[in-house]
């Protein structure tokens, strides 16, 4: 094993694991270990709510029902400043599905507007949940040669304002069903409605996230060793060919 190591924290997997987000954790782990890079994964749960920001390199925030997401948000808001500082200092966050809007400044549901973590300057309207945006999604993303594929099932409509989107929607509905874009990329924060889980079928995106995390932690880390992604690319290609 090398001298490099990433510390990953999975936020509330006991509540926010509706769409197999542990598959994203396993993909992070395997793609690091296959390269001889050490990895440690901890879980922040209802029974263990401690978060050590100084010892964390990557956060994963998954999806759940709107009620579960709001319950988790109440807990995360206790660390609002720490999450914002973490992101501004180059820390890596992957937020998928329902975790995406929680990073925003504000959300709106039937009870009114409430605050989010404020990591991203975005606004999500949850009042149209009866008309959900559902289906397979294919994205074209800057800096990636492969398409990003996944599945969306969300009632929220997210206005990403001046943020850079994760990708252009080639198939599917995306952030709001009308803008033609999906997700957000800000510094080393990646947020998207796509799940399935996201990373197993998108190894190039996974490696981009891991590379940024390693380079933020180690000034002398230059590149990830290549892996045999034949199976992963076959799965990605099958979906792309079927739906485009």
N, C-alpha and C positions, 0 to 999 in steps of 0.2 A: 504493500500500500504506500501511497505517496504521503507527503507531509501536509497536503491540502485536505480541508474538511469543511463541510457545510452543516450547520445546525438548522433543522427545519422544525417548525411548530405548526401542527394541524389544529386550527381553532374550532373547538366545539364539535368534533366529529360524532359525539353521542347525540347531537341534535341536528346538525347540518350535514347529513350524508344521504340526502334523498336520492341523488343520482350517481351513486358510486364514486364519490370523491376520493375514497381511499385508493382507487385505481390511479389517481394523479400522484398520490404519495408514493405508491409502489413504483411508478414510472420514474419519478425523481430518484428514488433510491437505487433502482437497478442501473440506470444510465450513469450514475456516479460510480457505483461499485464495479461495474464492468470496466471502468477506466482506472480502477485502483484509487479512487478518491473516497476518502472516509466520509461517512454521513451518520448523523444522529437525529432521530426523529422523536419529538416529544408531543404529547397531546395536552391541550388546554381544554378541560371538560368542566361540567357542572360540579364534579367532586374535587377537581384540582384546577383552580382558576388562576394560579400563579403564572405570570408571564415575565420572563427575563429578557428585556429588549436588548440589553448589552450582549447577551450570549445567543441571540437569534439572528440568522442570516436570511431565512426565507419563512414567510407566513403563507399558509394556504387557508382560504376562507371559502367554504362550500355553500351549497344551497339546501333549503328546506321549505316548509310551508311558510306563508306570510306571517302567521302567528309565531312560529318558531324563530323566524328571522328577527322579528321585533323583540322577542325575549332575549335573544343573543345580543342584539344591538344594545340593549340596556346594560348588559354586562361589559360590552366592549367600550361603551362611552366613558366608563371609569378610567380608561386609558387613552382617551381621545388625543391629548397632546402628544403622548408617546408614539402613537401610530403615525401622526402627522410628521413628527420629527424623524421617525424611522424612515418614512418614504422620502422626505426632503433630503436626507443624508445618503440616499442611494440604496436603502434597504429594499429587498425584493419581496413583493406581495403578489400572489396569484389569487384573484377572487373570481369564482365561477358561479354562474346561475344567480341565485338569490343573494350571494355574497357581493356581487357587483354593485347593486344600488346602495348597499350598506356603506360603501366607501364614500358616497356622495355627501354634499353639504346638507341637502334636504330631501325628504320624501313626503309624499302625500297619500293618505288613505281616506277611507270614509269618515274617519274621525278628525281629519284635518292634516295640517303640515307638521312634521316633526323632524328633528335634527338627525343627521347621519354623522359618520366619523369625520367628515371634512377632509379626507385625504385627496379627493378629487372634487373639482368644481363642476358637479353635475347635479341634475334634478330628476327624480323619478316619480311619475304619477302612477299610483297603484289602484286608482279608482275604476279602471276599466278591466278589472281582472276577469269579468265574465266573458270578455272577448279576448281570449288568450292567443298569443302568437306561438304557433306550434308547427314543428316540422324539421326536416333535415336542412342543414345550412352548409354552404360552401363559400369560403372567403378567399379573396386574393389579398395577400399581405405584403407590404413593402419589406424587402430584405429577405424574403423567403421564396425559394424556388418552387416548393410544393404548395398546393392549396391547403388551407386549414379547414377541416371538416368537423362537424358535430351536430348536435340536436338541440333545438330550442323549445322551451315550454314555459312561457312567462306571461304574466298579466301586466307587468310594469312597462311603461313607455319612458325611456330614458333620454333626456336631452343632455348631450355631452358638451354643449356650448363650444368653447374654443379648443377643446382637447383634440388630440390626434386619435382617430379611431384605430382599433386593432386591424381592421381590414374592410375592404369593399365587398358588399354582398353580391355574389354571383347567383346564389340560390338561397331562398329563405326570406326572412322579414327583418331581422336585425334589431337594433336598439329600440326603434319606435314604429316599425312597419312602414315607414315612408321616406326616411333619409337616405337609404341605400348603404348605410354603414353599420358596423357591428363592433361593440366593445370600445375599450380605451387603452392606450399605451401612454403612460406618463412616467418619465424617469425609468425606474426599474419596477414599476407597478403595471401589471397586466390584468385587466378586468374584462370579463365577457359573459354573455348569457349562455354560451355553448357548454354543453356537458355531454356525457355519454359513457365513461368519463372523457375529458378533453384530450389528455396528453398521450395515451397509448397509440392513437392513430395519427398523432402529429408530432413525430420525434424531432423534427427540425425546430418547431416552436419550443418544445421542451428544452432542447439544447441551447437555444437562444436565451431562455430565461436562466438556465443554470450558468451559462458563461458569464452573463452580467453579474450574477450573484458572486461568483468566484472572483471576478475582476474587481468588484467593489470591495471584497475582503482582502485580496492579495494583489499587491501592485505588480508582482512578478509573474502572475498567471496570464498566459498568452492565448492558449487555444485548447479546445477539447480534442482528444484523440478520436478519429473516426470509428464508427461502429458498423456492423453489418445490419442494416435496417431493411433487409429484403422483405421480411414479413410485414413490418409496420407500413412500409411504402405500398405494399400490395393491398393492404386493407384501405389505406388512404385512396389509392388509385381506383379501387373498386367502387367506392362511394362517389368519387368524382365522375367517373365514367357513367355510372348509373343515373345520376341526377342532373348532369349538365348536358 
